[in-house]
Amino acid sequence: MISASIPSPSQGVWYIGPLPLRAYGLIIVIGMFIAVYWTSKRYAQRGGDPELMYDVALWAIPIGIIGARLYHVFTSPEAYFGPNGDPARIIQIWEGGLGIWGGVALGAVGAWIAVKRSGKRLGPLADSLAPALLVAQAIGRWGNWFNQELFGGPTTLPWGLQIDDAHLPDGFASGTLFHPTFLYECLWNLTMAAIIVWCDRRFRFASGQVFALYLIAYPLGRSWIEMMRIDTAHTFFGVRLNVWTSLAIFALGLVVYFVAGRLGRSTILQGDERFVPAESGENASKIAEHGNDHLEIESQDKSFDAQSR
C-alpha cells in the first residue's frame, strides 16, 4: 500500500465538444507567454524596446517548436520510422516529444532573424531571455507529469511518483513508485533562474555572458536528471545521447562566456540602440538622454566601461 507519494493526473486531455484541450500543449503555451512577457520587461530595463520581444517571438517560437520536434524525431526515430513506426505521428506534438536542444538551436536562429531585421544586437536580448527561458522550461516539464512520461527509475522515497498501469514500463509491478524527474528539473530550472537574476544584478557582465550562464547552468542539471530516466533512448559509449548533447552545450556555454568577455560589449543598449518611448515634457528629455531606466542604466554603463578598460 502506498503511504506517501506523488499521484499522477488521471487524465491529460479534456474535450470541449469535439475539440480536445490537452494539458501538455496548454502548459507549453503558458510557459511561452510567461517567458515572452518577462523577457520584454528585462529587455526594457536594458534600454530596449519591449515590443521587439513580441516580434522575436513570432519568429523564434514556431521555428523553435519545429527544431524541438525534429531533435526528438531524429534522436528517437523508432516510433516514427521503426518496424511499427508511423511517420504521421511526427506532427502530433501534443502527444509529447519535444527536444529542448533542438528548440533552443532553431529558436535562436529565429530570434537572430528577427533581431537582425530590427537592426539591433542579439546579445542584450539573449541576456534578457536567459532566466525566462529556464522558467518556461520549468513550467513545460509539468506536461510530462500529465502525460506520465520521462520519469526516472524506481524509488521508495516519499516523493516517489505514481504511474498508472497503462503507462507502466514493462518489467515493473503495479504500484511501483518512480523518481519524478519532471519535478527535479522544474526545481533545478527555477533555482538556476533565480541565481542568474541575482548574478545579473550583482555583477557586471558583457553582452552574451548572461545567456552563456544559461548554457552552463541548464546542462549541469539536465545531465544528472537525464541519467535517472528509464525511457528508451539511444546511447553512445553507454551514455544517453541527451547527456552527450548536454555536455557539448555546457562546453559551448563556457566558450561563449569567455569569448563574450573578451569582446567586452555592453549588455545594456547604448546611444541610438536605446528605445525612446513617445513621452512629452521633462520625462521625454530624461528618457531620450538616459534610456528607460535612465539613472540606474547610465550608472551601470559607466561601471561597465570602466571595467572594460
Secondary structure, DSSP 8 states (H G I E B T S, - for coil): --SS-B---S-SEEEETTEEEEHHHHHHHHHHHHHHHHHHHHHHHTT--TTHHHHHHHHHHHHHHHHHHHHHHHHSTHHHHSTT--GGGGG-GGGS---HHHHHHHHHHHHHHHHHHHT--HHHHHHHHHHHHHHHHHHHTHHHHHHT-S-BSB--STT-EE--GGG--TT--TT-EE--HHHHHHHHHHHHHHHHHHHHHHS--BTTHHHHHHHHHHHHHHHHHHTTB-S---EETTEEHHHHHHHHHHHHHHHHHHHHHHH--BSS--GGGS---S--HHHHHHHHHH-TTHHHHHHHHHHHHHHH-
